[in-house]
Amino acid sequence: MRLLFIRFSAIGDIVLASPALRCAKQQIPGVEIHFLTKKSMKAVSEANPYVDQFHYFDKDLSATIQELKAYKFDYIIDLHKNLRSLRIRLALGVPYLSYNKLSIEKFLLTKFHVNKMADRHISLRSVDALAPLGVVYDGKGLDYFVPSEAKGPTFFPEGYVALVIGASYATKKLPLESLQALCVQIPHPIVLVGGKEEKEDGDALALVDPSRIVNTCGTYSLHESALMVAKARVVISHDTGMLYIACAFEKNVIAIWGATSPALQVEPLMPADSKAQVFQSIVPDLSCQPCSNFGTKTCPKGHFACMKKQDLPEIVRQVDKMWRD
């Protein structure tokens, strides 16, 4: 059996889809797994041992479709469910399976704050899509694989807190002044993790205590940053891809929620037998939260209470607890 999995982006979503790839490969005898994603997302899954062949979409979807036609897939597993994946399904003309995206339920939750969401994590719903093929969730959590040649830098041999300061949208990130206050209160070494977009903020945060805080934002590759997270004793992250990479490494995780929410069924997912600790920091009793599936550039209400009212002392207490344990 030859299966084509489709998940174009983004980093976190691809990691959240990883259990479906693993379960299919391990539970369907002789299956051949193909994975289609954006070329820009190549690094996220390139070392995944459960994938037999990768396909990358850049700008020419027609060329991608022509390439895919040569493989005569038995099924398409559509884990993206957008117009592009629909076009591929129609062009290839083979049976397809897809997960329950809960688009209407998400709309009701974020626009009218009516919670009709199914109590089923997005990763488990991705595996559920494979039920007609006899595949079930194995309880082993998320996967992220780093190529053997990737070497992450070493900081603070006695241990450190990895603080992931980026996110795809502003309303999913603590304001800089809150991040500065958090860095002041955390009594342990801190390694700041993020992309080029976060370098300036990272430089400002490192000035809080240059002997105790290292800014790596924009300096290292995704794999190198993942290895920095893997070596941390505690990981603090907004709702972004590195949060789920930390879960794949079974790190102690503090997830900070703003415009989005665990109610969207995207909370940190650990293996059933994991000893890793998870704390979700979310401002209670906000009638406007969550306000978006993905985050927005500015707070729709203007007050940004979901981040400005975060309980920073409680986050620090959780860091200390996880550090000791």
N, C-alpha and C positions, 0 to 999 in steps of 0.2 A: 504494500500500500504506500502511495506517495501523497503526502499532505503538504499544502502550501499555507503557511501561517502568514497573515498580514497584520502588521502593526507599524505604521509609518513613523510615529513619534509619540511622546517625547521621552527623555531619559527615564523619568519615573514610571511612565506608562509601559515602557518596554520591560523594565524590571518587574513591574506588577504582573505582566503577562508571562513571566518566566516559568511559573509552575505548570502552565498548560503545555509548554514545550517539553519540560522534563517528564511530566506524567504520560504524555503521549509516547515519547521515545521509550520509556521504561515499561509501558503496559501494553503496547500494540506490537506483537511479534513481527520482526522484520520490517518495521515501518521506516520510510525514508522521509526525513523532516527537511522541508525547505522553509526559509524565512525571508520575507520581503519587508524592507524598511527603507527609510530615506538614506541616501548616501551620507548625509551629515550626521546620521545616527550610527554609523558603522561601528564606532568604538564600543558602543553600549553592549553589543551582543557578539562581537567578532570572535571571542574566545569560548563561546558556549559549546560544550562538547555534545550537547543534545541536538545540535543542528548539523545536518549533513551538507547542506549547500545554502549559501546566502545569495540573495538578489537585492540590488540596490536601485531605488528610484531616485533620479536626479531631477531633470526638468521635462524629459520626453516620455510621457506615460505610454504613448503608442509604441515606442521602441521597447519599453519594458514589457508590454503585453505581448509583443512579437517574440521576445526572448522566452517568456513564460509558456507560450503555446507549445513550444518544442518538448515540454516535459510530460504532458499528458497526465495531469494530476487526477487523483481519485476524488479528492475533496479539497475545497478551499476552506480554511478556518479563519473567518473574518473577525479579528479582534479590534478593528478600528471602526468599521461601519460608518463610512462617509461616502461622498460621491465618487471619489477615486477608487475606493475598494469595490463599490457597486459596479463601476465601469469595468473593472478587472473581472469580476464575477460574471458579468454578462458576456464579456468578450471570450472568456475561456469556456463558458457553457458547461461547467461541471457542477455536481452537487456541492452545496456549501453548508457550513455550520457557523453560527455566530452566537455571541453572548448577549445576555439581556442588558442592554445599555442603560435602561431606566431613564430615558431622556425626558419623558413626561413627568416622572416622579422628581427628577432633579429640578425641572422647571418649577414645579409646585413648591419645592422646598426653598429654592433660592429667591423666587419672586413673591411668593405668598406665604412662605414659612409654614406650609402644610406638609407634614412629614408622612409621606406614603411610601418611603423607600423600603425595599425588601431588606430584611436583616441578613444580608449575604454580601461579604466582602467582594470587591471587584475581581480580585485574583481567583477566588473560588468560583465566581460566575464564569470566568474565562475557562476554567477546567470543566464546569458544568456543560459548556457548549459541546464538549467531546463525549458526553454521556452516550449518544447513539453508537459510538465506537467502543463502548465498554470501558471508558476511562473514568477514574474517580480521583479525587484529591487525596494525596498521600500524607498530608500533614507536615510536610518538610519545609514549608515557608518559601521564601524568595531566593532567587539565584542571581549572583553577579560574578563573572569570571574575569580574572586579570591575566593577560598573556604572560607566559613564563619570563619573557625578556624584560618586562616592565619592572622597574626598581623604584620604589618610593623613597623619598628622603627620610632621614631619621632626626627627630627632635625630642628633647627632654626624655632621656632614657628611663627616668623614674615614673614617667607617665604624663599624660596631658588630656585636656578636654578639647575635642574638635568642635569648633563653633562654625557652623555653616551659615554664612551671613547673606547668601543670595536667595533669590526666588524669581520666577518668571514675571511676576507682576508686583507692583509696589505694595498693594494691599495684603500681600502674603508675607511681608517683611516687617520686622521691628524697625521703628525709626532709629536713625543713627544715635541719637541721644540715649535711647533705651538700651541699645547695644553697648554703648560706652558705660552706662550705669551697671549693666550686667557684668561687663569685664572687670569693673572696679570691685564688685562684690564677690566674684568667684575667686577663691583663694589658691587656685591651682594654676599650673602652666596652661596656656591656651594656644592652640594652633587654629588660625582663621582659614577657612576653606571657602573658595568661591572662584568665579570666572573673572575675566578681564574687566567686566562691568563693575565688579566689586572692589577692584584694586584701590581706588581712591578712598573708599570708606574703610577698607582694611588698613590702609596707612594711618588713617585718623585713629582707628581703634588701637593699633599697635603703640601709638604714642601714650596711651593710658599707662603702660608699664613695659617699655621696650625689653627689659630683662626677662619678662614673664610671658610676653605675647609675641608670636611670630605671625606675620602676614604672608600667606602663600597664594593669595588670590591672583589669578591671571598668570601665575608663574609655572604651573605644572599642568600636565595633561589630565584628562579624565581618569585614566587608570592610575596615575601617580597620586591624584587627589583621593581616589578610592582607597589606595593603600594607606594613605595618611589616616583616613577614617578607620580603616581596619585595625590600625595600631593604637587607636585612642582608647582610653579607659571609659570615657563617656562621650557621647555625641549629642550636641544640641543642634537642632535643625528646624528651619521653616518647612512648609509643605513644598518640597522640591525633590528632585531626583536623588540627591545624596541621602535624603532621609531613608529611602527605600534600599539604597545600596548599603547603608548602615544596618538595616534589618537583615539583609542577605548575609552579612558578616556576623549577625547575632550580637551586635554591640548594645550596651546599655544606652537607651535612646530617650531624649526629651524632645517631643514634637511640639512646636509652637504654632497655634492655629489662629489665623486672622480672618480673611474674607471667605476662606473655605473651611471645611469642618469634617471631623470624623463621621458625622451623620451622612456624608456623601459616600460612605462605605469604602474609604481609602485610608483608613487608619493604619499605623504600623502593623505589619504582619510578621510574626515569628513562628518558627517550628513549634509544633505542639509540645515537645519536650524541652524547649529552650529554657535556660536559666537566666537569660537576659532580662533586664528590667525595662519597662516602658512607662513613661509618664507623659500624659498629654496636657499641655498647658493651654487652657481656653478660658476666656472671660465668661463667667456664668451670667445667665439671665439677660442675654442681649437678644432682643426681639428681631433685630435686623441681621443676625448671623446664623447661617452662612448667606452671603449676598451674591455668590457667584460660584460656578463650577470650577473656574480656573484662576480667579483673581481679576482685579481691574487696576487701571492706572491710578485712580483716585477713589477715595471713599465716597460711595453714592450719597451718604448722609452728611458727609463733611466733618464728622467728629472723630472718625477712625478709632473708636473706643475699643474695638476688638484687639488692637495692638497697643494702644497707648495705656490701657488699663491692665495690661498683663501683670501678674503677680511675680515680679522679679525676685523678691526674697524667697518665695516658695520654689522657684526654679533653682535658686542657689542651694536651698535645703535638699532638693532632690539630687542635685549634682554631688553634694557631700555624701549623701546616703549611698548613691551608686558607687562613688569613689571608695568608700569604706568596704562595701560588700564585694 
